[in-house]
Amino acid sequence: MSTSQGIPQENHQRPYDAMSPHMQEAEEVLGDINTRALAFIRARPGACVLGAITLGFLIGKLASRS
């Protein structure tokens, strides 16, 4: 089987096959990070809001200097 350029379609599948285990591992790690972040936010909502306000204030100060 070949494409219109004469390149076998099997060559297009190889990079995906090589990255598939890495993609699955990344999904698991990101899922774990998301679960932990949600648990932290639910346990300490006030601290998270205060941190977000502080971070926004600092970014605003830095942006207004430019």
N, C-alpha and C positions, 0 to 999 in steps of 0.2 A: 504494500500500500504506500502511495506517495502523494505529496501535495502538488499543487500546480508549479512550484518552484523546483520540484524534483528532490525535495528533502523528505526522507522517510518520516512518517508520523511518529514512529517509535522514539525518535530523537527528541521530540517535544515533550514526551512523557518522562524522560530521565531526570530532568531537574526537579520536577514535582516529586518523583519517587524518592529522590535523595533528600529533599527537604521535609517530607511528610513526618518522619519521626521528630524532627526539630519543631515542627509546627504543633504537633500534639503535645510535646513537652512544654512549649511556650503557653499553650492554652491552659494546661494544668496549673502552671505557675501563676499565670494571670488570674485564673479563677480563684486560687488560694489567696492571692493578694487582695482581690475584690472582697472575698468573704471576711478576711481579717479587717479590712478597712470599714466595711459595713458594721461589723461588731464593735469596733472602736467608736464609730460615730454614734451608734445607738447607745453605747454606754456613757459617752461624754458629749452630748449634743451642744452644751453651752461652750465648752472649750473649743469645739470645732467651729462654731459660729464666730467666737471671739478671734480665733486664729485666722479665719477667712477675712474678717474685717481688718485685722492688723495687716495681713498680707496685701489686701487691696489698697490700704492707706499707703503702705511703703512703695508699692508699684506706682501709685498715683504721684507720690512725691518725686520718685526717680524720673517719671515721665515728664513732670512739669519743669524739671531742671533743664531738659534738652531744648 
